[in-house]
């Protein structure tokens, strides 16, 4: 691949992806457009009849879960979040098939199969959330408590190195892992007058929802992962990088 992969994911996911690309001998540039900041909160403790819901690995990294809480059921979205949950010592992890809406259906099916599994849900999340889990479960008379443990703060601008690389045509591929980071990147690129650079860049999206945030930007090409999982995105990056 002649150019670089621009990694805009928050840390530590950006450095993890960079290490994977380095192993594949793919050149990269790291410039996260969202910066994760912990929010003060009390320990996340176990309670009778509780199951936990997490849709972002950042919630697991920044949430202060007690040992007893980690022995209660946990529902997550995505293979990367599942891996972080296991690393943090959770004992009973169920992974939803693709996104928050699909996870809600997974939770309901688990409840139908085992009615005593939980009585209420504790949703641990970031300050900004695209999916209203409380409204979803209100329909089924399932109480959802929310705990905000981090905030994803947008960068004020793209880094100087990134702007130069884009202007000089040294970026060939940009993977987008979330709608929020995609929207922030598009805003920062427009702010810097860089959107005309997209004509030589391939955009990769983890899902159709994320693709919708960047679709009409004049990219050289766009691709979407076969399934919205980190492993599928890594495979897609490797596949497309070999063609460029």
MARLUM-676505 format. One line per 4 residues: number of its first residue (from 1); their letters; for each residue x, y, z of N, C-alpha, C, CB. Coordinates in pm, whole numbers, m for minus. Glycine has a CB too. Layout:
NUM = A = X/Y/Z/X/Y/Z/X/Y/Z/X/Y/Z ~ ...
***
This chain:
1 = XXXX = 84/m118/0/0/0/0/88/124/0/m95/0/121 ~ 63/215/m92/149/331/m107/132/432/6/122/399/m240 ~ 8/456/48/m17/557/150/m32/497/289/m141/634/115 ~ m85/579/380/m100/540/519/m247/519/554/m38/644/611
5 = XXXX = m268/442/662/m399/430/723/m408/537/833/m424/285/781 ~ m509/620/827/m529/721/931/m620/663/1038/m590/854/873 ~ m568/648/1159/m643/591/1271/m697/705/1356/m554/495/1357 ~ m830/715/1365/m891/825/1441/m964/774/1565/m989/902/1352
9 = XXXX = m952/646/1597/m1018/587/1714/m965/649/1844/m998/433/1715 ~ m1046/649/1950/m995/693/2080/m890/595/2132/m1110/707/2183 ~ m808/643/2226/m715/554/2294/m791/475/2402/m597/634/2356 ~ m744/354/2437/m624/287/2387/m647/207/2259/m572/195/2493
13 = XXXX = m770/213/2203/m801/134/2084/m717/176/1963/m949/146/2050 ~ m680/306/1957/m599/353/1845/m462/286/1844/m582/506/1851 ~ m397/282/1960/m265/220/1967/m272/69/1944/m199/248/2102 ~ m381/7/1989/m398/m137/1966/m408/m167/1817/m522/m190/2040
17 = XXXX = m487/m87/1745/m498/m104/1600/m366/m75/1532/m608/m14/1543 ~ m294/26/1579/m165/60/1521/m67/m57/1533/m106/184/1589 ~ m68/m125/1647/20/m240/1667/m16/m353/1569/11/m290/1812 ~ m145/m372/1549/m188/m477/1455/m145/m444/1313/m341/m494/1461
21 = XXXX = m157/m317/1275/m116/m277/1140/35/m288/1123/m161/m135/1109 ~ 109/m251/1227/254/m263/1221/296/m408/1201/318/m207/1349 ~ 226/m500/1266/254/m643/1251/231/m687/1107/167/m726/1347 ~ 134/m623/1041/103/m655/901/186/m573/803/m46/m632/874
25 = XXXX = 277/m492/858/364/m404/778/282/m304/696/453/m488/685 ~ 178/m253/758/95/m148/697/126/m16/767/m58/m183/708 ~ 161/85/692/195/215/747/71/285/800/265/301/641 ~ 85/359/909/m31/423/972/7/557/1034/m90/331/1080
29 = XXXX = m97/632/1065/m85/761/1133/m196/765/1237/m94/883/1033 ~ m163/798/1362/m261/798/1471/m298/940/1508/m206/723/1593 ~ m429/971/1504/m477/1103/1544/m622/1090/1594/m468/1205/1424 ~ m642/1047/1719/m778/1029/1771/m858/1160/1768/m773/974/1915
33 = XXXX = m983/1150/1725/m1069/1270/1721/m1160/1278/1843/m1154/1270/1593 ~ m1158/1174/1926/m1231/1175/2053/m1134/1138/2165/m1352/1076/2049 ~ m1142/1211/2275/m1056/1185/2389/m1143/1146/2508/m967/1310/2423 ~ m1113/1032/2567/m1197/975/2672/m1155/1030/2808/m1189/821/2670
37 = XXXX = m1254/1080/2882/m1230/1138/3014/m1321/1069/3115/m1254/1293/3014 ~ m1263/1015/3222/m1343/949/3325/m1434/1050/3394/m1253/880/3428 ~ m1553/1003/3432/m1648/1084/3507/m1658/1028/3649/m1788/1086/3437 ~ m1662/1116/3751/m1670/1067/3889/m1797/986/3911/m1665/1184/3988
41 = XXXX = m1783/873/3980/m1900/793/4013/m1868/700/4129/m1948/712/3891 ~ m1971/658/4199/m1956/563/4308/m1923/426/4251/m2083/558/4395 ~ m1868/335/4334/m1844/198/4285/m1972/136/4230/m1787/109/4398 ~ m1960/64/4121/m2074/m3/4058/m2092/m137/4127/m2053/m20/3903
45 = XXXX = m2189/m143/4215/m2203/m258/4306/m2312/m354/4259/m2233/m210/4447 ~ m2298/m477/4304/m2401/m578/4278/m2527/m543/4355/m2351/m718/4316 ~ m2641/m589/4302/m2770/m573/4368/m2856/m693/4332/m2840/m438/4327 ~ m2947/m733/4418/m3032/m848/4386/m3108/m828/4255/m3132/m873/4501
49 = XXXX = m3106/m930/4170/m3181/m925/4045/m3124/m835/3939/m3317/m882/4072 ~ m2999/m800/3952/m2937/m706/3857/m2859/m777/3748/m2845/m608/3930 ~ m2870/m724/3627/m2780/m760/3517/m2724/m631/3460/m2853/m845/3406 ~ m2603/m637/3410/m2534/m519/3359/m2539/m516/3207/m2388/m516/3408
53 = XXXX = m2542/m395/3152/m2540/m375/3007/m2430/m275/2973/m2679/m325/2954 ~ m2345/m311/2878/m2236/m224/2835/m2228/m231/2683/m2099/m265/2901 ~ m2230/m117/2617/m2222/m115/2471/m2089/m57/2421/m2337/m33/2414 ~ m1997/m27/2513/m1867/29/2476/m1761/m25/2569/m1870/184/2479
57 = XXXX = m1647/m64/2514/m1536/m111/2596/m1488/m2/2691/m1421/m158/2508 ~ m1503/125/2652/m1460/235/2739/m1535/234/2871/m1481/370/2669 ~ m1661/193/2870/m1739/187/2994/m1679/86/3090/m1885/151/2964 ~ m1626/m23/3037/m1562/m124/3122/m1429/m73/3176/m1541/m254/3044
61 = XXXX = m1358/2/3095/m1228/53/3138/m1242/161/3246/m1152/110/3019 ~ m1348/240/3237/m1364/354/3328/m1463/330/3441/m1407/475/3250 ~ m1541/222/3433/m1635/191/3539/m1568/118/3654/m1749/107/3484 ~ m1600/159/3776/m1541/96/3895/m1636/m13/3946/m1514/202/4006
65 = XXXX = m1629/m130/3885/m1715/m242/3920/m1658/m317/4041/m1730/m338/3800 ~ m1746/m353/4133/m1702/m435/4247/m1686/m580/4201/m1803/m425/4366 ~ m1616/m659/4283/m1596/m800/4250/m1729/m873/4241/m1505/m868/4353 ~ m1823/m839/4330/m1954/m905/4328/m2030/m869/4201/m2036/m866/4452
69 = XXXX = m2016/m744/4155/m2085/m702/4032/m2035/m782/3912/m2064/m551/4007 ~ m1908/m816/3913/m1849/m890/3802/m1897/m1035/3797/m1699/m886/3811 ~ m1963/m1079/3903/m2018/m1215/3903/m2164/m1218/3856/m2008/m1275/4042 ~ m2221/m1100/3831/m2357/m1094/3780/m2357/m1096/3627/m2429/m967/3832
73 = XXXX = m2472/m1127/3564/m2477/m1131/3418/m2438/m997/3355/m2617/m1171/3371 ~ m2364/m1004/3246/m2324/m885/3171/m2356/m907/3025/m2172/m854/3190 ~ m2425/m809/2965/m2457/m811/2822/m2375/m703/2753/m2610/m790/2798 ~ m2307/m738/2643/m2221/m642/2574/m2247/m648/2423/m2073/m670/2604
77 = XXXX = m2197/m547/2352/m2199/m544/2205/m2057/m559/2154/m2263/m411/2152 ~ m2035/m654/2065/m1909/m662/1992/m1801/m746/2057/m1856/m527/1972 ~ m1715/m802/1971/m1608/m890/2018/m1503/m815/2098/m1543/m959/1900 ~ m1474/m690/2062/m1374/m615/2136/m1421/m585/2278/m1342/m485/2063
81 = XXXX = m1549/m549/2293/m1603/m522/2425/m1607/m650/2508/m1744/m460/2415 ~ m1642/m761/2444/m1641/m890/2513/m1501/m923/2565/m1691/m1002/2419 ~ m1399/m900/2482/m1262/m930/2523/m1220/m846/2642/m1165/m906/2406 ~ m1257/m718/2642/m1223/m630/2755/m1297/m675/2881/m1259/m482/2723
85 = XXXX = m1423/m718/2866/m1499/m766/2981/m1430/m887/3045/m1641/m803/2939 ~ m1384/m979/2963/m1317/m1097/3016/m1183/m1060/3080/m1295/m1200/2903 ~ m1113/m964/3020/m987/m916/3077/m1009/m855/3215/m921/m814/2984 ~ m1125/m790/3234/m1154/m724/3361/m1220/m817/3462/m1244/m605/3337
89 = XXXX = m1231/m944/3429/m1273/m1040/3528/m1422/m1067/3539/m1226/m997/3655 ~ m1501/m1031/3438/m1643/m1064/3441/m1661/m1214/3413/m1723/m978/3336 ~ m1756/m1273/3483/m1771/m1419/3480/m1876/m1466/3380/m1806/m1469/3617 ~ m1983/m1388/3358/m2096/m1434/3278/m2128/m1329/3171/m2222/m1461/3367
93 = XXXX = m2063/m1341/3057/m2073/m1240/2952/m2152/m1296/2834/m1932/m1193/2906 ~ m2254/m1220/2792/m2330/m1253/2672/m2310/m1142/2570/m2482/m1273/2704 ~ m2273/m1178/2448/m2242/m1079/2345/m2353/m1072/2242/m2109/m1111/2278 ~ m2402/m950/2218/m2504/m928/2116/m2447/m937/1977/m2570/m793/2136
97 = XXXX = m2531/m961/1877/m2482/m989/1741/m2423/m871/1667/m2592/m1043/1662 ~ m2473/m747/1689/m2417/m639/1608/m2420/m502/1674/m2488/m632/1480 ~ m2535/m453/1720/m2542/m317/1773/m2633/m313/1895/m2592/m219/1665 ~ m2656/m193/1947/m2734/m179/2070/m2876/m229/2053/m2736/m34/2114
101 = XXXX = m2938/m201/1939/m3075/m246/1916/m3081/m398/1912/m3129/m187/1784 ~ m2984/m460/1846/m2979/m607/1842/m2950/m664/1980/m2873/m654/1740 ~ m2866/m594/2057/m2837/m640/2192/m2963/m642/2277/m2731/m551/2258 ~ m3048/m543/2260/m3174/m539/2336/m3256/m665/2310/m3255/m413/2298
105 = XXXX = m3260/m709/2185/m3333/m831/2152/m3267/m954/2214/m3344/m846/2000 ~ m3134/m954/2218/m3061/m1064/2282/m3096/m1071/2430/m2909/m1047/2263 ~ m3103/m956/2496/m3137/m951/2638/m3278/m1004/2662/m3124/m808/2692 ~ m3371/m962/2578/m3510/m1006/2593/m3523/m1157/2573/m3600/m932/2492
109 = XXXX = m3451/m1211/2476/m3456/m1355/2453/m3397/m1431/2571/m3381/m1391/2324 ~ m3290/m1378/2629/m3229/m1442/2746/m3326/m1441/2864/m3098/m1371/2785 ~ m3398/m1330/2878/m3498/m1318/2985/m3614/m1416/2964/m3551/m1173/2992 ~ m3656/m1433/2841/m3763/m1528/2809/m3721/m1671/2839/m3805/m1515/2662
113 = XXXX = m3595/m1701/2807/m3545/m1837/2828/m3521/m1868/2975/m3417/m1858/2749 ~ m3489/m1764/3053/m3458/m1782/3194/m3512/m1661/3271/m3303/m1800/3217 ~ m3638/m1668/3309/m3708/m1551/3364/m3643/m1497/3489/m3851/m1585/3394 ~ m3575/m1583/3567/m3512/m1537/3691/m3372/m1482/3669/m3507/m1652/3791
117 = XXXX = m3329/m1471/3543/m3193/m1425/3513/m3167/m1286/3571/m3169/m1423/3362 ~ m3264/m1196/3557/m3252/m1062/3615/m3391/m1001/3633/m3164/m970/3525 ~ m3398/m901/3721/m3521/m826/3742/m3511/m684/3688/m3556/m822/3890 ~ m3390/m630/3687/m3368/m496/3631/m3228/m491/3569/m3384/m385/3740
121 = XXXX = m3206/m388/3487/m3080/m371/3416/m3006/m248/3466/m3104/m362/3265 ~ m2876/m257/3470/m2790/m143/3502/m2705/m114/3378/m2700/m171/3629 ~ m2731/m1/3315/m2665/35/3188/m2550/130/3217/m2767/99/3088 ~ m2428/85/3192/m2307/165/3218/m2261/220/3084/m2193/80/3289
125 = XXXX = m2251/354/3075/m2230/413/2943/m2152/544/2951/m2364/437/2874 ~ m2131/601/2832/m2068/732/2823/m2172/842/2831/m1988/744/2693 ~ m2125/964/2838/m2214/1079/2852/m2305/1096/2732/m2133/1206/2873 ~ m2251/1072/2613/m2330/1081/2490/m2363/940/2443/m2254/1161/2379
129 = XXXX = m2491/916/2421/m2534/781/2384/m2634/790/2270/m2596/708/2505 ~ m2609/712/2165/m2695/719/2046/m2823/638/2062/m2618/671/1925 ~ m2822/541/2154/m2936/450/2165/m3002/464/2302/m2891/303/2142 ~ m3132/479/2305/m3207/498/2430/m3253/362/2483/m3328/593/2409
133 = XXXX = m3169/300/2564/m3199/168/2617/m3317/173/2715/m3076/109/2686 ~ m3326/282/2791/m3436/296/2887/m3571/294/2816/m3421/425/2967 ~ m3582/368/2708/m3708/373/2633/m3740/237/2573/m3701/479/2522 ~ m3639/166/2526/m3659/34/2466/m3721/m63/2566/m3526/m22/2414
137 = XXXX = m3668/m66/2687/m3713/m165/2784/m3835/m119/2864/m3601/m198/2879 ~ m3866/9/2856/m3987/58/2921/m4110/m12/2863/m4000/211/2905 ~ m4103/m42/2734/m4213/m113/2667/m4239/m249/2730/m4180/m130/2517 ~ m4134/m309/2785/m4145/m444/2842/m4150/m441/2996/m4026/m530/2796
141 = XXXX = m4169/m322/3051/m4177/m305/3197/m4053/m357/3269/m4300/m377/3251 ~ m3939/m335/3205/m3810/m370/3267/m3738/m241/3304/m3722/m458/3169 ~ m3708/m225/3430/m3644/m103/3478/m3497/m101/3435/m3655/m93/3632 ~ m3452/17/3390/m3312/36/3350/m3253/152/3429/m3300/62/3197
145 = XXXX = m3151/123/3508/m3075/227/3578/m2954/264/3492/m3031/179/3720 ~ m2920/393/3487/m2807/435/3404/m2694/491/3492/m2854/541/3301 ~ m2571/454/3454/m2452/502/3524/m2356/558/3418/m2384/386/3607 ~ m2329/686/3424/m2238/751/3328/m2098/753/3389/m2287/896/3293
149 = XXXX = m2003/687/3322/m1869/672/3380/m1760/739/3297/m1837/526/3395 ~ m1793/787/3177/m1691/856/3097/m1759/952/3000/m1603/754/3021 ~ m1679/1043/2947/m1724/1134/2842/m1623/1127/2728/m1739/1281/2895 ~ m1673/1130/2605/m1587/1131/2486/m1584/1274/2433/m1639/1030/2376
153 = XXXX = m1473/1341/2457/m1461/1482/2421/m1400/1497/2282/m1375/1557/2525 ~ m1466/1571/2193/m1412/1587/2057/m1288/1674/2053/m1518/1646/1966 ~ m1196/1640/1966/m1077/1723/1945/m1119/1856/1884/m973/1651/1853 ~ m1040/1958/1908/m1071/2091/1854/m1027/2105/1709/m1005/2199/1939
157 = XXXX = m931/2023/1668/m884/2025/1530/m806/1898/1501/m796/2150/1503 ~ m789/1868/1374/m701/1758/1335/m557/1802/1359/m723/1717/1186 ~ m472/1707/1394/m332/1740/1419/m263/1795/1295/m259/1618/1469 ~ m160/1873/1316/m86/1933/1203/m26/1826/1112/25/2025/1255
161 = XXXX = 24/1719/1172/83/1610/1092/m25/1546/1005/149/1503/1184 ~ m143/1528/1063/m254/1469/987/m297/1560/872/m374/1442/1080 ~ m310/1687/901/m352/1781/796/m252/1783/681/m368/1922/854 ~ m124/1781/714/m21/1781/611/m27/1651/529/119/1798/674
165 = XXXX = m43/1539/597/m49/1410/528/m168/1404/434/m56/1295/630 ~ m282/1458/477/m400/1460/391/m378/1550/270/m523/1506/471 ~ m323/1667/292/m301/1761/181/m199/1708/80/m254/1896/236 ~ m104/1633/129/1/1580/41/m38/1445/m21/131/1566/117
169 = XXXX = m159/1398/8/m206/1273/m51/m139/1149/5/m185/1277/m197 ~ m91/1156/129/m20/1042/187/m111/949/266/90/1090/277 ~ m240/985/277/m337/898/344/m419/827/237/m430/979/441 ~ m421/695/242/m494/617/141/m622/555/196/m406/508/87
173 = XXXX = m631/541/329/m742/465/387/m775/519/526/m708/314/393 ~ m904/535/554/m949/577/688/m1059/481/734/m1002/725/687 ~ m1036/407/843/m1141/321/899/m1225/398/1002/m1080/195/963 ~ m1357/385/994/m1449/451/1087/m1519/344/1171/m1553/539/1010
177 = XXXX = m1503/355/1303/m1555/254/1394/m1681/296/1467/m1451/218/1494 ~ m1715/423/1465/m1837/468/1534/m1894/589/1461/m1807/502/1683 ~ m2025/606/1475/m2091/721/1413/m2039/851/1471/m2244/712/1431 ~ m2016/853/1601/m1971/977/1665/m1834/1018/1614/m1967/960/1818
181 = XXXX = m1738/926/1611/m1604/963/1563/m1608/999/1415/m1505/847/1586 ~ m1695/934/1339/m1708/968/1196/m1759/1110/1179/m1803/869/1126 ~ m1862/1146/1255/m1918/1282/1245/m1816/1387/1288/m2045/1294/1330 ~ m1744/1360/1396/m1644/1456/1444/m1534/1473/1341/m1584/1411/1579
185 = XXXX = m1486/1362/1284/m1382/1372/1182/m1429/1455/1064/m1339/1233/1135 ~ m1550/1432/1018/m1601/1507/903/m1609/1656/934/m1739/1454/863 ~ m1649/1690/1056/m1656/1831/1096/m1517/1894/1100/m1723/1844/1233 ~ m1421/1821/1156/m1285/1876/1167/m1219/1888/1029/m1199/1787/1258
189 = XXXX = m1246/1791/942/m1190/1798/806/m1249/1916/731/m1218/1667/729 ~ m1379/1939/745/m1442/2054/678/m1388/2184/735/m1595/2048/694 ~ m1370/2189/866/m1317/2308/933/m1179/2344/880/m1310/2285/1085 ~ m1100/2242/846/m963/2265/797/m957/2275/645/m871/2154/844
193 = XXXX = m1073/2264/578/m1075/2273/432/m1010/2154/365/m1007/2397/388 ~ m1033/2035/419/m964/1915/371/m1053/1818/294/m903/1844/486 ~ m1180/1850/278/m1269/1750/218/m1235/1721/73/m1412/1798/228 ~ m1170/1814/5/m1132/1786/m134/m1025/1677/m142/m1081/1915/m202
197 = XXXX = m961/1646/m30/m857/1543/m27/m916/1403/m30/m770/1559/96 ~ m1047/1391/m6/m1109/1259/7/m1116/1182/m125/m1247/1274/64 ~ m1100/1251/m236/m1116/1184/m366/m1012/1075/m391/m1108/1286/m477 ~ m904/1078/m315/m800/975/m332/m796/878/m213/m662/1041/m350
201 = XXXX = m896/887/m124/m895/808/0/m1012/710/1/m903/901/124 ~ m986/589/47/m1090/488/66/m1138/491/210/m1037/346/28 ~ m1270/495/230/m1329/497/364/m1387/360/397/m1440/607/373 ~ m1351/309/513/m1403/181/560/m1492/206/682/m1288/83/595
205 = XXXX = m1609/144/687/m1702/164/798/m1738/31/862/m1830/236/750 ~ m1754/33/993/m1784/m90/1065/m1928/m134/1045/m1757/m73/1213 ~ m2017/m40/1006/m2158/m74/987/m2222/24/889/m2234/m72/1121 ~ m2342/m9/847/m2417/79/757/m2448/212/825/m2548/11/711
209 = XXXX = m2480/210/954/m2508/334/1027/m2389/428/1025/m2547/304/1170 ~ m2270/372/1041/m2148/454/1038/m2122/503/896/m2026/374/1091 ~ m2141/417/798/m2123/457/658/m2212/576/624/m2153/339/564 ~ m2333/578/676/m2426/688/647/m2370/823/691/m2559/662/716
213 = XXXX = m2281/823/789/m2224/949/840/m2118/1007/747/m2164/926/978 ~ m2064/924/658/m1954/970/571/m1982/946/424/m1825/900/610 ~ m2095/887/392/m2122/836/257/m2101/940/147/m2263/786/251 ~ m2158/1057/162/m2160/1155/53/m2046/1257/65/m2293/1229/50
217 = XXXX = m1924/1207/71/m1810/1297/90/m1711/1290/m25/m1738/1264/219 ~ m1747/1221/m133/m1659/1217/m249/m1538/1128/m234/m1613/1354/m281 ~ m1550/1019/m156/m1438/926/m138/m1402/856/m269/m1472/822/m30 ~ m1279/809/m276/m1237/727/m389/m1323/601/m393/m1085/691/m380
221 = XXXX = m1333/532/m278/m1421/416/m264/m1466/406/m120/m1350/285/m310 ~ m1577/334/m97/m1621/306/39/m1652/157/52/m1746/392/76 ~ m1623/103/170/m1652/m36/200/m1709/m46/341/m1525/m125/185 ~ m1790/m149/364/m1845/m174/497/m1807/m315/540/m1999/m156/499
225 = XXXX = m1773/m332/668/m1735/m463/721/m1850/m563/703/m1695/m452/870 ~ m1815/m689/685/m1915/m793/664/m2008/m807/784/m1847/m927/636 ~ m1954/m789/902/m2033/m783/1027/m1971/m672/1111/m2033/m923/1104 ~ m2051/m606/1196/m1997/m492/1273/m1915/m536/1394/m2111/m403/1319
229 = XXXX = m1801/m593/1368/m1711/m639/1473/m1568/m597/1441/m1720/m793/1490 ~ m1489/m581/1547/m1352/m536/1529/m1270/m629/1441/m1286/m523/1662 ~ m1288/m760/1458/m1212/m856/1378/m1245/m842/1230/m1240/m999/1424 ~ m1372/m818/1198/m1412/m801/1058/m1351/m674/1000/m1566/m797/1046
233 = XXXX = m1340/m570/1081/m1277/m446/1034/m1128/m467/1009/m1297/m333/1137 ~ m1061/m540/1097/m919/m567/1076/m897/m644/947/m861/m645/1194 ~ m984/m742/922/m973/m820/798/m996/m730/676/m1074/m936/798 ~ m1093/m640/687/m1123/m551/575/m1008/m454/549/m1253/m473/602
237 = XXXX = m950/m400/655/m836/m310/639/m722/m381/566/m786/m257/777 ~ m692/m503/610/m584/m579/547/m616/m609/401/m560/m709/623 ~ m740/m647/375/m781/m682/238/m769/m562/145/m925/m735/238 ~ m822/m446/188/m822/m327/102/m682/m269/90/m920/m221/156
241 = XXXX = m606/m273/200/m469/m220/196/m383/m293/94/m404/m230/335 ~ m406/m421/77/m328/m499/m20/m359/m459/m164/m354/m647/m1 ~ m476/m398/m186/m516/m358/m320/m468/m218/m357/m666/m364/m333 ~ m432/m137/m256/m399/4/m281/m251/24/m307/m443/90/m165
***
